[in-house]
Every structure is written in structure tokens, then in C-alpha cells.
Amino acid sequence: MQTGLTPEYKTGIFKQELKNRFLCEVEIDGESTVCYVPSSCHLSNFLDLQGKSVLLVHTQSKNARTKFALFAIPYKKSYIVLNTSMANRAVKNSINGRKFTFLRTRKTIYTEHYVEGYKSDIFIQDTNTIIEIKSVLSLDQIARFPTVFSERSMNQLEQLRGLLSYGYHVHYFIVSLNPYVKSIDLIPDAQFTPLLQSCVNLGMTLSAFSIRIINNQVCIDKKLPLLIT
């Protein structure tokens, strides 16, 4: 049985994704309801959710188009988080713990902070450290990254390479939304891989983690091996 969630979460049955990738249809208390999908990609690219039980949360904005947002699905004895932004929150919630001692001093921490025009996921002012966080959604024990080679990811690496040359420290975190993933497999690409390697050559570190819902909070569960194929 899954544990660690309060009654504020609503349960429904996933029916289908809609043409707008940010919307889906969920059956809640016997009624078909349009819900928000907090993911930049169609979830059907990664999971078959049709007919499955899903967890929903109330949308935060008063002007939101939908009352509920998709949050997670029960999986084994835990949950797979479907909100990709929760990877950022998990790192923020856990960053002062022992798993992140390699980041050294962590007294002054900002989220979504601009550094030389670059919007960092997390910025540690004490050590001029930028953390870029990427989420992975997979049912496989070995999750593959990246699943999409986007222009945005390429542009981010270009900017990070420049910041590394300016003397900033950069950590690139790949975070599995499935707590049962055992490792992350880096997929080679003619453009992405050399750019990633050039950042590593300048001092950027690569790390992989999984997240888990603990005491109603998303947290980093464990560090994962990174495989390079």
C-alpha cells in the first residue's frame, strides 16, 4: 500500500490526453473532468495511463482553466510523479542533506535565479554554483536520457559552457520521477553529446538521482549510476 499522502490529493481514472498537451480527461467521482497536465511533452510518449488510477491536486491559481492537475500514479509500493517540475522541488527539499555534501556550503540558495542572463533552476550564492535539473519519466529499470534532443536543451548547454568559462561551478542533475529506476543511460547524439562533453571538460559535473514521496513531500531518494553507451 502506498503511504505518505494526505487527503488533499484526489483520486481519479485517467481517460485520455487531449489535443492540447497540457490537458487530459480524467473520471472523478463518476464524472468526466478536464485536468491540467504539468508536462511539456505528451505523457503517452512515456507511459500508458489509459484506465489507470491517478492522483490529482487542486490547481493553485484562482484563474486556472482546470480545477485539478495531474500529479502521480500509484506504482508498486510508492508513486511515479507525473509533474516534471517536481524534480526541481525534490532537489530543493533535499539540498541541505547528506546526499549533497559535495556541493559544499549551502546557506544562500535561490530557485529560478538569473545568472548572467541564464535562468538557473537552483543557484547557490555561497559558491557561485549553478544547478541545472532535468527530469526522466520511465518504467524501465534503466532510464534513457535524453528522450528528446530539444533546441532548448542545446541552447542551455551553450550558455552553461559560457558560464563555466567565466568561473561559475555547474552541476547537471538528471532526476528520475520513478523511484524504482536503477540507473540512467546517456544516449549518444551527434550534436548533444559533444556539447555536453565540452561542458564536462570545463568542469561541469553530471549526477543522477531518483525521487520519492516521503511524508507528503517529494524528496531525493538515492543517487543513481550514470551509464554512457
Buried (B, 14 or more C-beta within 10 A) or exposed (E): EBEEBEEEBBEBBBBEBBEEBBBBBBBBEEEEBBBBBBBEBBBEEBBEBEEEEBBBBEBEEEEEEBBBBBBBBBBEEBBBBBBBBBBBBBBBBBBEEEBBEEBEEBEEBEBEBEBEEBEBBBBBBEBBBBBBBBBBBBEBEBBBBBBEEEEEBBEBBEBBBBBBEEEBBBBBBBBBBBBBBBBBBBBEEEEBBEBBEBBBEBEBEBBBBBBBBBEEEBBBBBEBEBBEE
